[in-house]
Amino acid sequence: MSAALNSLSTVIERVETAKAALDNFLGSISDTQKHAPSTATKWAVRDHLTHMAAWHHALLAVLAKRDRYAAMGIDRAWIKRGVTTSDDINAIIYYQHKTKTYDEALAMFEESYRAVRDALAQLDDATLALPFHQFQEGETRDTPILKWVEGATYEHYEQHLMWMSAPEKSHVTVNHVAVVVETIENALPFWRDALGLPMGEVRDVPQEQVKVAFLEAGEAHVELVQPTTSESGIAAYLAKKGPGMHHICFEVDDITAALAHMQAQGIALINDTPKERDGRKYAFIHPKSTGGVLVELYERL
């Protein structure tokens, strides 16, 4: 077998890992996510599940050297009329199953997953290296069947997990930019007087040992952050890096969904679950995943 191809044991391990991530996501979603189409994909989670299940059926048919179109419920007459692109086939799958409930879609996916997992256990490395045309009559492609297996299993799960966990894009806005200063008083001649940002609230935040001042900047604001003790985290930041931008904060409608979306894409989080204070939920994203910028997510309660 070519060294460039994954072994069967590696494929099975990646399938199980991706399925576990999918299960973790499905265990955290709301009834709305289960049944209501998102603005990002126009599909509800149930639609993603039936879609992945249909492609499981196609994979099972290919491995058994049966017609993959028939396994997905697609009439060969449609293929003869030019219905051959993935978009065409996916549209047919969607309309075939759009009336299913979430529970029905989940059962369809789980049953097909178990069948695929059982089928993979019967394969070996040599079989995975065989060309696709040996499994489907009338095909000429010599791509290893392994690529079909990967595309219909873990690669498919990872792709759809990213889409299913995507937050509503239109509702992400800049809430504030936080700037660390030695003293708010000495910073105001630029931010308030020279730049002309209207002055807002100034208050102490004893739990973080800082004093903050808010200046309006359109729909967002600039937050000046001054340490009030030498032991605070902001004081340590100031001593190490000096005054300057500390983080940028984005407001979202559902911070839990936003964090799940981040995790699905491998983004490093400082807070896996949001914290709560002063009528808001918030969490920080690690700078190593953002190009060096500390990012905060914020949800109003």
Helices and strands as residue ranges (DSSP letters): H 8-26, H 31-35, H 45-63, H 68-71, H 76-80, H 86-97, H 102-121, H 125-128, G 132-134, H 145-152, H 154-164, G 169-171, E 173-180, H 184-188, I 189-194, E 199-205, G 206-208, E 210-217, E 220-227, H 233-241, E 244-251, H 255-264, E 275-277, E 280-285, G 287-289, E 295-300
